[in-house]
């Protein structure tokens, strides 16, 4: 569930910047099964910082809103990173591919879609430009020097795949999800985006479930 925001941050210090970012996050990702959280960058190897975010062991450095429907799920007593089953830090980066910023925004935008029965893919929506604008607003938090990574296989040989054309349903990826069958829920697909800066790591992840 969305986490409350409290503290302003150094890059967008005013209340307007924070509220604008949080409003974009809720519009874009609030209606889908999506994880969105940011943690501090504390290691040269940022994979350790990403793992800390996936295990919910660090707070947002700015106290901004996060999206995490599984944060209070009792299943996390057994699987702390649920619904993730991430590899150890040395292997994590090997499962990811570098993305150009424009492609990163498109990957984030298609997370607004449903995995199985999406009646209106982002590419065909009348508010397509507004959806992309919200995605860019989320990435603005990380600044112009951020680098982006994804588990999407389309990025393995091309840092600028056309996520909008493929849509969420047509995007294959290397999975980071647990295979555990919990509370009658099967997880069958995922698309992730990681933003890395000198100070923060942002993690956005869309889950397919039935």
C-alpha positions, -999 to 999 in steps of 0.1 A, spaced: 0 0 0 12 36 -5 35 47 22 32 83 36 56 110 27 72 133 52 105 149 43 116 170 13 146 160 -7 177 178 -20 168 177 -57 131 187 -55 131 206 -22 98 223 -23 64 208 -14 52 213 -49 79 190 -63 71 163 -38 33 165 -43 37 165 -81 59 134 -80 36 115 -57 5 125 -77 22 112 -108 30 79 -91 -6 73 -80 -20 82 -114 4 60 -132 8 30 -109 -18 32 -82 -43 9 -100 -19 -19 -110 1 -45 -90 32 -25 -89 61 -20 -65 77 15 -63 103 24 -38 135 44 -34 164 37 -11 198 54 -3 229 46 -24 255 35 2 277 11 -18 299 13 -48 282 -18 -61 246 -5 -62 232 -40 -64 235 -41 -26 213 -10 -24 187 -25 -47 185 -56 -26 180 -34 5 150 -18 -12 136 -52 -23 139 -64 13 123 -32 26 152 -28 50 158 9 42 135 39 41 130 64 13 158 90 18 133 118 13 103 102 30 84 102 -2 54 79 -11 61 43 -20 38 17 -35 40 -17 -19 9 -38 -14 29 -66 1 47 -46 28 25 -59 56 18 -93 42 25 -120 68 42 -141 41 72 -118 44 81 -136 77 90 -166 55 100 -148 23 113 -113 34 115 -100 -1 81 -113 -13 70 -112 -41 106 -110 -52 132 -138 -51 162 -117 -61 197 -131 -67 226 -122 -46 243 -89 -54 271 -104 -76 245 -119 -98 219 -92 -98 235 -68 -123 240 -98 -147 203 -102 -150 198 -65 -159 203 -45 -191 212 -8 -195 184 15 -209 184 49 -224 163 74 -205 136 76 -232 132 39 -231 132 39 -193 102 63 -194 84 41 -218 90 10 -197 76 28 -167 46 40 -187 36 5 -198 35 -5 -161 2 13 -161 -12 -16 -181 -27 -49 -169 -8 -81 -178 -35 -103 -191 -66 -84 -200 -56 -48 -208 -84 -33 -230 -64 -2 -238 -26 -4 -241 -8 29 -235 1 31 -272 -36 34 -281 -49 55 -252 -61 91 -258 -41 102 -228 -9 85 -240 11 117 -238 -1 123 -202 8 88 -192 43 93 -206 45 127 -189 38 111 -155 65 85 -162 90 113 -170 80 131 -138 89 100 -118 123 98 -135 129 135 -129 135 127 -93 167 110 -102 182 138 -122 200 140 -155 229 118 -146 208 88 -136 214 55 -153 186 30 -159 185 -8 -159 158 -33 -167 152 -70 -167 135 -68 -201 151 -92 -226 145 -67 -254 172 -45 -239 198 -72 -240 210 -60 -275 193 -26 -277 193 0 -250 162 17 -266 136 -10 -272 101 1 -281 82 -8 -250 51 12 -261 47 -9 -292 52 -41 -274 30 -32 -244 34 -49 -210 18 -81 -223 43 -84 -251 74 -77 -231 95 -107 -221 118 -104 -191 142 -124 -169 121 -130 -138 129 -117 -103 98 -132 -87 93 -160 -62 77 -192 -75 60 -197 -41 22 -202 -43 9 -179 -16 -27 -173 -6 -40 -187 -38 -19 -162 -59 3 -173 -88 29 -148 -101 36 -153 -138 55 -123 -151 73 -91 -142 89 -60 -157 114 -40 -136 131 -7 -139 160 5 -117 173 40 -115 208 45 -101 223 78 -90 252 87 -67 227 92 -38 197 69 -45 184 38 -62 148 38 -74 131 5 -80 98 1 -100 84 -33 -107 52 -45 -123 38 -80 -115 15 -103 -134 -6 -124 -111 -37 -146 -111 
